[in-house]
C-alpha cells in the first residue's frame, strides 16, 4: 500500500469575484456617461439641441476641438 497523502484541493470562494465585478461595472458606467456628456458638448451643443440656448460660450470654447475631431459647425 502506498503511504502518500492525497493533495488537498484548494478552497475557491466563488463570491469573492462578485464585488469587484460590480465595482468595475459601476466605474465603466460612470466613465461611459462622462464620455457621452463630453462628446455631446464637443460635438452637438449647438442650434436646436443646445442645452444653453442662445449662450454660445461652450460652442466657442470647444470650437477648435470640434474641428479637430471632424465635426462641422459652419
PyMOL Python script that loads the backbone (N, CA, C, O; Angstrom):
from pymol import cmd

cmd.read_pdbstr("""\
ATOM      1  N   UNK A   1       0.821  -1.167   0.000  1.00  0.00           N
ATOM      2  CA  UNK A   1       0.000   0.000   0.000  1.00  0.00           C
ATOM      3  C   UNK A   1       0.872   1.241   0.000  1.00  0.00           C
ATOM      4  O   UNK A   1       1.992   1.251   0.511  1.00  0.00           O
ATOM      5  N   UNK A   2       0.342   2.237  -0.565  1.00  0.00           N
ATOM      6  CA  UNK A   2       1.059   3.498  -0.674  1.00  0.00           C
ATOM      7  C   UNK A   2       0.817   4.329   0.578  1.00  0.00           C
ATOM      8  O   UNK A   2      -0.277   4.323   1.141  1.00  0.00           O
ATOM      9  N   UNK A   3       1.842   5.037   1.001  1.00  0.00           N
ATOM     10  CA  UNK A   3       1.764   5.857   2.191  1.00  0.00           C
ATOM     11  C   UNK A   3       1.697   7.353   1.843  1.00  0.00           C
ATOM     12  O   UNK A   3       1.982   8.192   2.697  1.00  0.00           O
ATOM     13  N   UNK A   4       1.332   7.688   0.629  1.00  0.00           N
ATOM     14  CA  UNK A   4       1.285   9.099   0.233  1.00  0.00           C
ATOM     15  C   UNK A   4      -0.063   9.704   0.613  1.00  0.00           C
ATOM     16  O   UNK A   4      -1.097   9.037   0.579  1.00  0.00           O
ATOM     17  N   UNK A   5      -0.026  10.964   0.971  1.00  0.00           N
ATOM     18  CA  UNK A   5      -1.251  11.671   1.330  1.00  0.00           C
ATOM     19  C   UNK A   5      -1.841  12.310   0.072  1.00  0.00           C
ATOM     20  O   UNK A   5      -1.120  12.774  -0.811  1.00  0.00           O
ATOM     21  N   UNK A   6      -3.141  12.319   0.021  1.00  0.00           N
ATOM     22  CA  UNK A   6      -3.816  12.968  -1.102  1.00  0.00           C
ATOM     23  C   UNK A   6      -3.686  14.483  -0.946  1.00  0.00           C
ATOM     24  O   UNK A   6      -3.824  15.021   0.153  1.00  0.00           O
ATOM     25  N   UNK A   7      -3.422  15.149  -2.047  1.00  0.00           N
ATOM     26  CA  UNK A   7      -3.297  16.609  -2.013  1.00  0.00           C
ATOM     27  C   UNK A   7      -4.674  17.222  -1.781  1.00  0.00           C
ATOM     28  O   UNK A   7      -5.653  16.857  -2.431  1.00  0.00           O
ATOM     29  N   UNK A   8      -4.725  18.147  -0.853  1.00  0.00           N
ATOM     30  CA  UNK A   8      -5.991  18.807  -0.544  1.00  0.00           C
ATOM     31  C   UNK A   8      -6.325  19.798  -1.657  1.00  0.00           C
ATOM     32  O   UNK A   8      -5.476  20.574  -2.096  1.00  0.00           O
ATOM     33  N   UNK A   9      -7.555  19.755  -2.092  1.00  0.00           N
ATOM     34  CA  UNK A   9      -8.000  20.689  -3.127  1.00  0.00           C
ATOM     35  C   UNK A   9      -8.154  22.077  -2.510  1.00  0.00           C
ATOM     36  O   UNK A   9      -8.719  22.210  -1.425  1.00  0.00           O
ATOM     37  N   UNK A  10      -7.663  23.100  -3.184  1.00  0.00           N
ATOM     38  CA  UNK A  10      -7.796  24.448  -2.623  1.00  0.00           C
ATOM     39  C   UNK A  10      -9.258  24.879  -2.614  1.00  0.00           C
ATOM     40  O   UNK A  10     -10.027  24.581  -3.528  1.00  0.00           O
ATOM     41  N   UNK A  11      -9.609  25.584  -1.556  1.00  0.00           N
ATOM     42  CA  UNK A  11     -10.984  26.080  -1.430  1.00  0.00           C
ATOM     43  C   UNK A  11     -11.115  27.360  -2.256  1.00  0.00           C
ATOM     44  O   UNK A  11     -10.359  28.310  -2.053  1.00  0.00           O
ATOM     45  N   UNK A  12     -12.051  27.386  -3.165  1.00  0.00           N
ATOM     46  CA  UNK A  12     -12.265  28.544  -4.025  1.00  0.00           C
ATOM     47  C   UNK A  12     -13.569  29.210  -3.615  1.00  0.00           C
ATOM     48  O   UNK A  12     -14.632  28.591  -3.636  1.00  0.00           O
ATOM     49  N   UNK A  13     -13.471  30.471  -3.245  1.00  0.00           N
ATOM     50  CA  UNK A  13     -14.651  31.233  -2.864  1.00  0.00           C
ATOM     51  C   UNK A  13     -15.244  31.858  -4.129  1.00  0.00           C
ATOM     52  O   UNK A  13     -14.661  32.784  -4.694  1.00  0.00           O
ATOM     53  N   UNK A  14     -16.376  31.368  -4.565  1.00  0.00           N
ATOM     54  CA  UNK A  14     -16.986  31.825  -5.807  1.00  0.00           C
ATOM     55  C   UNK A  14     -17.482  33.259  -5.678  1.00  0.00           C
ATOM     56  O   UNK A  14     -17.433  34.003  -6.657  1.00  0.00           O
ATOM     57  N   UNK A  15     -17.950  33.666  -4.527  1.00  0.00           N
ATOM     58  CA  UNK A  15     -18.497  35.005  -4.332  1.00  0.00           C
ATOM     59  C   UNK A  15     -17.415  36.065  -4.198  1.00  0.00           C
ATOM     60  O   UNK A  15     -17.732  37.254  -4.177  1.00  0.00           O
ATOM     61  N   UNK A  16     -16.155  35.678  -4.106  1.00  0.00           N
ATOM     62  CA  UNK A  16     -15.085  36.653  -3.927  1.00  0.00           C
ATOM     63  C   UNK A  16     -14.957  37.581  -5.129  1.00  0.00           C
ATOM     64  O   UNK A  16     -14.585  38.741  -4.957  1.00  0.00           O
ATOM     65  N   UNK A  17     -15.252  37.113  -6.334  1.00  0.00           N
ATOM     66  CA  UNK A  17     -15.133  37.936  -7.521  1.00  0.00           C
ATOM     67  C   UNK A  17     -16.371  38.749  -7.816  1.00  0.00           C
ATOM     68  O   UNK A  17     -16.385  39.501  -8.790  1.00  0.00           O
ATOM     69  N   UNK A  18     -17.404  38.626  -7.018  1.00  0.00           N
ATOM     70  CA  UNK A  18     -18.669  39.306  -7.289  1.00  0.00           C
ATOM     71  C   UNK A  18     -18.577  40.804  -7.019  1.00  0.00           C
ATOM     72  O   UNK A  18     -19.011  41.602  -7.850  1.00  0.00           O
ATOM     73  N   UNK A  19     -18.027  41.198  -5.885  1.00  0.00           N
ATOM     74  CA  UNK A  19     -17.936  42.619  -5.537  1.00  0.00           C
ATOM     75  C   UNK A  19     -17.033  43.388  -6.497  1.00  0.00           C
ATOM     76  O   UNK A  19     -17.427  44.463  -6.949  1.00  0.00           O
ATOM     77  N   UNK A  20     -15.844  42.893  -6.831  1.00  0.00           N
ATOM     78  CA  UNK A  20     -15.031  43.627  -7.803  1.00  0.00           C
ATOM     79  C   UNK A  20     -15.708  43.755  -9.167  1.00  0.00           C
ATOM     80  O   UNK A  20     -15.498  44.744  -9.868  1.00  0.00           O
ATOM     81  N   UNK A  21     -16.506  42.780  -9.544  1.00  0.00           N
ATOM     82  CA  UNK A  21     -17.215  42.872 -10.820  1.00  0.00           C
ATOM     83  C   UNK A  21     -18.228  44.012 -10.780  1.00  0.00           C
ATOM     84  O   UNK A  21     -18.407  44.711 -11.777  1.00  0.00           O
ATOM     85  N   UNK A  22     -18.890  44.207  -9.647  1.00  0.00           N
ATOM     86  CA  UNK A  22     -19.825  45.326  -9.510  1.00  0.00           C
ATOM     87  C   UNK A  22     -19.098  46.665  -9.532  1.00  0.00           C
ATOM     88  O   UNK A  22     -19.583  47.632 -10.121  1.00  0.00           O
ATOM     89  N   UNK A  23     -17.947  46.718  -8.896  1.00  0.00           N
ATOM     90  CA  UNK A  23     -17.160  47.950  -8.887  1.00  0.00           C
ATOM     91  C   UNK A  23     -16.705  48.286 -10.305  1.00  0.00           C
ATOM     92  O   UNK A  23     -16.783  49.439 -10.729  1.00  0.00           O
ATOM     93  N   UNK A  24     -16.239  47.293 -11.026  1.00  0.00           N
ATOM     94  CA  UNK A  24     -15.798  47.509 -12.406  1.00  0.00           C
ATOM     95  C   UNK A  24     -16.967  47.957 -13.274  1.00  0.00           C
ATOM     96  O   UNK A  24     -16.815  48.863 -14.093  1.00  0.00           O
ATOM     97  N   UNK A  25     -18.121  47.340 -13.106  1.00  0.00           N
ATOM     98  CA  UNK A  25     -19.297  47.724 -13.890  1.00  0.00           C
ATOM     99  C   UNK A  25     -19.731  49.151 -13.561  1.00  0.00           C
ATOM    100  O   UNK A  25     -20.101  49.904 -14.462  1.00  0.00           O
ATOM    101  N   UNK A  26     -19.690  49.527 -12.294  1.00  0.00           N
ATOM    102  CA  UNK A  26     -20.071  50.888 -11.901  1.00  0.00           C
ATOM    103  C   UNK A  26     -19.097  51.913 -12.467  1.00  0.00           C
ATOM    104  O   UNK A  26     -19.512  52.964 -12.957  1.00  0.00           O
ATOM    105  N   UNK A  27     -17.808  51.613 -12.402  1.00  0.00           N
ATOM    106  CA  UNK A  27     -16.808  52.528 -12.955  1.00  0.00           C
ATOM    107  C   UNK A  27     -16.949  52.653 -14.467  1.00  0.00           C
ATOM    108  O   UNK A  27     -16.851  53.754 -15.010  1.00  0.00           O
ATOM    109  N   UNK A  28     -17.177  51.544 -15.143  1.00  0.00           N
ATOM    110  CA  UNK A  28     -17.351  51.568 -16.590  1.00  0.00           C
ATOM    111  C   UNK A  28     -18.581  52.382 -16.982  1.00  0.00           C
ATOM    112  O   UNK A  28     -18.549  53.126 -17.962  1.00  0.00           O
ATOM    113  N   UNK A  29     -19.654  52.243 -16.225  1.00  0.00           N
ATOM    114  CA  UNK A  29     -20.861  53.022 -16.488  1.00  0.00           C
ATOM    115  C   UNK A  29     -20.610  54.509 -16.277  1.00  0.00           C
ATOM    116  O   UNK A  29     -21.031  55.328 -17.094  1.00  0.00           O
ATOM    117  N   UNK A  30     -19.935  54.866 -15.196  1.00  0.00           N
ATOM    118  CA  UNK A  30     -19.648  56.274 -14.917  1.00  0.00           C
ATOM    119  C   UNK A  30     -18.743  56.878 -15.985  1.00  0.00           C
ATOM    120  O   UNK A  30     -18.982  57.998 -16.437  1.00  0.00           O
ATOM    121  N   UNK A  31     -17.716  56.154 -16.388  1.00  0.00           N
ATOM    122  CA  UNK A  31     -16.803  56.649 -17.415  1.00  0.00           C
ATOM    123  C   UNK A  31     -17.523  56.802 -18.747  1.00  0.00           C
ATOM    124  O   UNK A  31     -17.292  57.773 -19.468  1.00  0.00           O
ATOM    125  N   UNK A  32     -18.391  55.856 -19.079  1.00  0.00           N
ATOM    126  CA  UNK A  32     -19.152  55.941 -20.326  1.00  0.00           C
ATOM    127  C   UNK A  32     -20.074  57.148 -20.322  1.00  0.00           C
ATOM    128  O   UNK A  32     -20.175  57.852 -21.327  1.00  0.00           O
ATOM    129  N   UNK A  33     -20.744  57.395 -19.210  1.00  0.00           N
ATOM    130  CA  UNK A  33     -21.641  58.549 -19.126  1.00  0.00           C
ATOM    131  C   UNK A  33     -20.863  59.863 -19.244  1.00  0.00           C
ATOM    132  O   UNK A  33     -21.305  60.782 -19.935  1.00  0.00           O
ATOM    133  N   UNK A  34     -19.718  59.958 -18.579  1.00  0.00           N
ATOM    134  CA  UNK A  34     -18.899  61.165 -18.689  1.00  0.00           C
ATOM    135  C   UNK A  34     -18.392  61.362 -20.111  1.00  0.00           C
ATOM    136  O   UNK A  34     -18.345  62.489 -20.604  1.00  0.00           O
ATOM    137  N   UNK A  35     -18.014  60.274 -20.771  1.00  0.00           N
ATOM    138  CA  UNK A  35     -17.548  60.367 -22.155  1.00  0.00           C
ATOM    139  C   UNK A  35     -18.668  60.823 -23.084  1.00  0.00           C
ATOM    140  O   UNK A  35     -18.434  61.630 -23.984  1.00  0.00           O
ATOM    141  N   UNK A  36     -19.878  60.316 -22.877  1.00  0.00           N
ATOM    142  CA  UNK A  36     -21.003  60.735 -23.714  1.00  0.00           C
ATOM    143  C   UNK A  36     -21.365  62.199 -23.490  1.00  0.00           C
ATOM    144  O   UNK A  36     -21.714  62.906 -24.436  1.00  0.00           O
ATOM    145  N   UNK A  37     -21.283  62.653 -22.251  1.00  0.00           N
ATOM    146  CA  UNK A  37     -21.549  64.065 -21.964  1.00  0.00           C
ATOM    147  C   UNK A  37     -20.490  64.945 -22.630  1.00  0.00           C
ATOM    148  O   UNK A  37     -20.823  65.963 -23.237  1.00  0.00           O
ATOM    149  N   UNK A  38     -19.222  64.559 -22.521  1.00  0.00           N
ATOM    150  CA  UNK A  38     -18.156  65.319 -23.178  1.00  0.00           C
ATOM    151  C   UNK A  38     -18.335  65.311 -24.689  1.00  0.00           C
ATOM    152  O   UNK A  38     -18.135  66.335 -25.342  1.00  0.00           O
ATOM    153  N   UNK A  39     -18.707  64.173 -25.246  1.00  0.00           N
ATOM    154  CA  UNK A  39     -18.945  64.055 -26.689  1.00  0.00           C
ATOM    155  C   UNK A  39     -20.076  64.978 -27.124  1.00  0.00           C
ATOM    156  O   UNK A  39     -19.991  65.603 -28.181  1.00  0.00           O
ATOM    157  N   UNK A  40     -21.120  65.068 -26.331  1.00  0.00           N
ATOM    158  CA  UNK A  40     -22.239  65.959 -26.653  1.00  0.00           C
ATOM    159  C   UNK A  40     -21.776  67.413 -26.679  1.00  0.00           C
ATOM    160  O   UNK A  40     -22.074  68.145 -27.623  1.00  0.00           O
ATOM    161  N   UNK A  41     -21.050  67.831 -25.644  1.00  0.00           N
ATOM    162  CA  UNK A  41     -20.644  69.229 -25.580  1.00  0.00           C
ATOM    163  C   UNK A  41     -19.633  69.591 -26.658  1.00  0.00           C
ATOM    164  O   UNK A  41     -19.641  70.716 -27.158  1.00  0.00           O
ATOM    165  N   UNK A  42     -18.764  68.657 -27.023  1.00  0.00           N
ATOM    166  CA  UNK A  42     -17.804  68.945 -28.084  1.00  0.00           C
ATOM    167  C   UNK A  42     -18.480  68.915 -29.446  1.00  0.00           C
ATOM    168  O   UNK A  42     -18.192  69.756 -30.298  1.00  0.00           O
ATOM    169  N   UNK A  43     -19.369  67.961 -29.658  1.00  0.00           N
ATOM    170  CA  UNK A  43     -19.885  67.752 -30.995  1.00  0.00           C
ATOM    171  C   UNK A  43     -21.236  68.310 -31.318  1.00  0.00           C
ATOM    172  O   UNK A  43     -21.478  68.702 -32.459  1.00  0.00           O
ATOM    173  N   UNK A  44     -22.138  68.361 -30.349  1.00  0.00           N
ATOM    174  CA  UNK A  44     -23.521  68.643 -30.719  1.00  0.00           C
ATOM    175  C   UNK A  44     -24.170  69.798 -29.982  1.00  0.00           C
ATOM    176  O   UNK A  44     -25.337  70.089 -30.243  1.00  0.00           O
ATOM    177  N   UNK A  45     -23.484  70.464 -29.087  1.00  0.00           N
ATOM    178  CA  UNK A  45     -24.123  71.549 -28.339  1.00  0.00           C
ATOM    179  C   UNK A  45     -24.183  72.806 -29.192  1.00  0.00           C
ATOM    180  O   UNK A  45     -23.389  73.730 -29.017  1.00  0.00           O
ATOM    181  N   UNK A  46     -25.119  72.825 -30.100  1.00  0.00           N
ATOM    182  CA  UNK A  46     -25.339  73.993 -30.954  1.00  0.00           C
ATOM    183  C   UNK A  46     -26.749  73.918 -31.516  1.00  0.00           C
ATOM    184  O   UNK A  46     -27.322  72.835 -31.636  1.00  0.00           O
ATOM    185  N   UNK A  47     -27.289  75.038 -31.849  1.00  0.00           N
ATOM    186  CA  UNK A  47     -28.577  75.059 -32.535  1.00  0.00           C
ATOM    187  C   UNK A  47     -29.742  74.563 -31.697  1.00  0.00           C
ATOM    188  O   UNK A  47     -29.863  74.908 -30.522  1.00  0.00           O
ATOM    189  N   UNK A  48     -30.602  73.750 -32.309  1.00  0.00           N
ATOM    190  CA  UNK A  48     -31.861  73.326 -31.698  1.00  0.00           C
ATOM    191  C   UNK A  48     -31.667  72.397 -30.511  1.00  0.00           C
ATOM    192  O   UNK A  48     -32.540  72.328 -29.645  1.00  0.00           O
ATOM    193  N   UNK A  49     -30.551  71.680 -30.444  1.00  0.00           N
ATOM    194  CA  UNK A  49     -30.342  70.734 -29.345  1.00  0.00           C
ATOM    195  C   UNK A  49     -29.427  71.304 -28.265  1.00  0.00           C
ATOM    196  O   UNK A  49     -28.947  70.552 -27.416  1.00  0.00           O
ATOM    197  N   UNK A  50     -29.176  72.604 -28.275  1.00  0.00           N
ATOM    198  CA  UNK A  50     -28.274  73.218 -27.315  1.00  0.00           C
ATOM    199  C   UNK A  50     -28.881  73.220 -25.917  1.00  0.00           C
ATOM    200  O   UNK A  50     -30.051  73.560 -25.736  1.00  0.00           O
ATOM    201  N   UNK A  51     -28.085  72.841 -24.945  1.00  0.00           N
ATOM    202  CA  UNK A  51     -28.518  72.852 -23.552  1.00  0.00           C
ATOM    203  C   UNK A  51     -28.604  74.290 -23.043  1.00  0.00           C
ATOM    204  O   UNK A  51     -29.454  74.605 -22.210  1.00  0.00           O
ATOM    205  N   UNK A  52     -27.731  75.158 -23.539  1.00  0.00           N
ATOM    206  CA  UNK A  52     -27.623  76.515 -23.015  1.00  0.00           C
ATOM    207  C   UNK A  52     -28.377  77.555 -23.842  1.00  0.00           C
ATOM    208  O   UNK A  52     -28.254  78.748 -23.566  1.00  0.00           O
ATOM    209  N   UNK A  53     -29.139  77.149 -24.831  1.00  0.00           N
ATOM    210  CA  UNK A  53     -29.937  78.090 -25.616  1.00  0.00           C
ATOM    211  C   UNK A  53     -29.087  78.996 -26.481  1.00  0.00           C
ATOM    212  O   UNK A  53     -28.256  78.522 -27.257  1.00  0.00           O
ATOM    213  N   UNK A  54     -29.290  80.305 -26.352  1.00  0.00           N
ATOM    214  CA  UNK A  54     -28.572  81.277 -27.182  1.00  0.00           C
ATOM    215  C   UNK A  54     -27.168  81.574 -26.686  1.00  0.00           C
ATOM    216  O   UNK A  54     -26.410  82.255 -27.376  1.00  0.00           O
ATOM    217  N   UNK A  55     -26.803  81.086 -25.520  1.00  0.00           N
ATOM    218  CA  UNK A  55     -25.469  81.307 -24.975  1.00  0.00           C
ATOM    219  C   UNK A  55     -24.487  80.388 -25.693  1.00  0.00           C
ATOM    220  O   UNK A  55     -24.604  79.166 -25.605  1.00  0.00           O
ATOM    221  N   UNK A  56     -23.516  80.969 -26.407  1.00  0.00           N
ATOM    222  CA  UNK A  56     -22.598  80.160 -27.226  1.00  0.00           C
ATOM    223  C   UNK A  56     -21.216  80.025 -26.599  1.00  0.00           C
ATOM    224  O   UNK A  56     -20.254  79.736 -27.311  1.00  0.00           O
ATOM    225  N   UNK A  57     -21.088  80.223 -25.297  1.00  0.00           N
ATOM    226  CA  UNK A  57     -19.775  80.121 -24.663  1.00  0.00           C
ATOM    227  C   UNK A  57     -19.186  78.717 -24.793  1.00  0.00           C
ATOM    228  O   UNK A  57     -17.999  78.573 -25.086  1.00  0.00           O
ATOM    229  N   UNK A  58     -19.986  77.698 -24.583  1.00  0.00           N
ATOM    230  CA  UNK A  58     -19.489  76.321 -24.701  1.00  0.00           C
ATOM    231  C   UNK A  58     -19.084  76.042 -26.141  1.00  0.00           C
ATOM    232  O   UNK A  58     -18.043  75.432 -26.385  1.00  0.00           O
ATOM    233  N   UNK A  59     -19.890  76.481 -27.089  1.00  0.00           N
ATOM    234  CA  UNK A  59     -19.581  76.276 -28.503  1.00  0.00           C
ATOM    235  C   UNK A  59     -18.255  76.948 -28.868  1.00  0.00           C
ATOM    236  O   UNK A  59     -17.412  76.339 -29.527  1.00  0.00           O
ATOM    237  N   UNK A  60     -18.070  78.182 -28.448  1.00  0.00           N
ATOM    238  CA  UNK A  60     -16.847  78.909 -28.788  1.00  0.00           C
ATOM    239  C   UNK A  60     -15.637  78.365 -28.037  1.00  0.00           C
ATOM    240  O   UNK A  60     -14.533  78.342 -28.582  1.00  0.00           O
ATOM    241  N   UNK A  61     -15.825  77.928 -26.799  1.00  0.00           N
ATOM    242  CA  UNK A  61     -14.716  77.377 -26.021  1.00  0.00           C
ATOM    243  C   UNK A  61     -14.199  76.086 -26.644  1.00  0.00           C
ATOM    244  O   UNK A  61     -12.996  75.826 -26.619  1.00  0.00           O
ATOM    245  N   UNK A  62     -15.086  75.284 -27.197  1.00  0.00           N
ATOM    246  CA  UNK A  62     -14.711  73.996 -27.786  1.00  0.00           C
ATOM    247  C   UNK A  62     -14.629  74.042 -29.311  1.00  0.00           C
ATOM    248  O   UNK A  62     -14.620  72.998 -29.964  1.00  0.00           O
ATOM    249  N   UNK A  63     -14.569  75.230 -29.871  1.00  0.00           N
ATOM    250  CA  UNK A  63     -14.630  75.389 -31.315  1.00  0.00           C
ATOM    251  C   UNK A  63     -13.502  74.655 -32.042  1.00  0.00           C
ATOM    252  O   UNK A  63     -13.762  73.930 -33.003  1.00  0.00           O
ATOM    253  N   UNK A  64     -12.262  74.830 -31.602  1.00  0.00           N
ATOM    254  CA  UNK A  64     -11.134  74.187 -32.282  1.00  0.00           C
ATOM    255  C   UNK A  64     -11.150  72.677 -32.089  1.00  0.00           C
ATOM    256  O   UNK A  64     -10.788  71.934 -33.002  1.00  0.00           O
ATOM    257  N   UNK A  65     -11.560  72.217 -30.921  1.00  0.00           N
ATOM    258  CA  UNK A  65     -11.662  70.768 -30.698  1.00  0.00           C
ATOM    259  C   UNK A  65     -12.722  70.169 -31.604  1.00  0.00           C
ATOM    260  O   UNK A  65     -12.577  69.040 -32.075  1.00  0.00           O
ATOM    261  N   UNK A  66     -13.773  70.910 -31.847  1.00  0.00           N
ATOM    262  CA  UNK A  66     -14.841  70.463 -32.739  1.00  0.00           C
ATOM    263  C   UNK A  66     -14.289  70.220 -34.144  1.00  0.00           C
ATOM    264  O   UNK A  66     -14.580  69.192 -34.754  1.00  0.00           O
ATOM    265  N   UNK A  67     -13.495  71.159 -34.659  1.00  0.00           N
ATOM    266  CA  UNK A  67     -12.909  70.996 -35.991  1.00  0.00           C
ATOM    267  C   UNK A  67     -11.838  69.913 -36.002  1.00  0.00           C
ATOM    268  O   UNK A  67     -11.715  69.172 -36.977  1.00  0.00           O
ATOM    269  N   UNK A  68     -11.063  69.816 -34.928  1.00  0.00           N
ATOM    270  CA  UNK A  68     -10.025  68.789 -34.841  1.00  0.00           C
ATOM    271  C   UNK A  68     -10.623  67.391 -34.912  1.00  0.00           C
ATOM    272  O   UNK A  68     -10.031  66.490 -35.505  1.00  0.00           O
ATOM    273  N   UNK A  69     -11.787  67.210 -34.314  1.00  0.00           N
ATOM    274  CA  UNK A  69     -12.448  65.904 -34.322  1.00  0.00           C
ATOM    275  C   UNK A  69     -13.321  65.684 -35.552  1.00  0.00           C
ATOM    276  O   UNK A  69     -13.923  64.621 -35.697  1.00  0.00           O
ATOM    277  N   UNK A  70     -13.397  66.670 -36.434  1.00  0.00           N
ATOM    278  CA  UNK A  70     -14.116  66.499 -37.685  1.00  0.00           C
ATOM    279  C   UNK A  70     -15.584  66.859 -37.650  1.00  0.00           C
ATOM    280  O   UNK A  70     -16.324  66.501 -38.566  1.00  0.00           O
ATOM    281  N   UNK A  71     -16.030  67.562 -36.613  1.00  0.00           N
ATOM    282  CA  UNK A  71     -17.426  67.993 -36.556  1.00  0.00           C
ATOM    283  C   UNK A  71     -17.587  69.285 -37.349  1.00  0.00           C
ATOM    284  O   UNK A  71     -16.861  70.248 -37.105  1.00  0.00           O
ATOM    285  N   UNK A  72     -18.513  69.322 -38.280  1.00  0.00           N
ATOM    286  CA  UNK A  72     -18.765  70.591 -38.971  1.00  0.00           C
ATOM    287  C   UNK A  72     -19.579  71.518 -38.065  1.00  0.00           C
ATOM    288  O   UNK A  72     -20.455  71.064 -37.329  1.00  0.00           O
ATOM    289  N   UNK A  73     -19.288  72.804 -38.125  1.00  0.00           N
ATOM    290  CA  UNK A  73     -20.086  73.717 -37.312  1.00  0.00           C
ATOM    291  C   UNK A  73     -20.362  75.029 -38.021  1.00  0.00           C
ATOM    292  O   UNK A  73     -20.876  75.956 -37.395  1.00  0.00           O
ATOM    293  N   UNK A  74     -20.045  75.143 -39.291  1.00  0.00           N
ATOM    294  CA  UNK A  74     -20.353  76.373 -40.036  1.00  0.00           C
ATOM    295  C   UNK A  74     -21.128  76.017 -41.271  1.00  0.00           C
ATOM    296  O   UNK A  74     -21.492  76.900 -42.047  1.00  0.00           O
TER     297      UNK A  74
END
""", "prot")
cmd.dss("prot")
cmd.show_as("cartoon", "prot")
cmd.util.cbc("prot")
cmd.orient("prot")
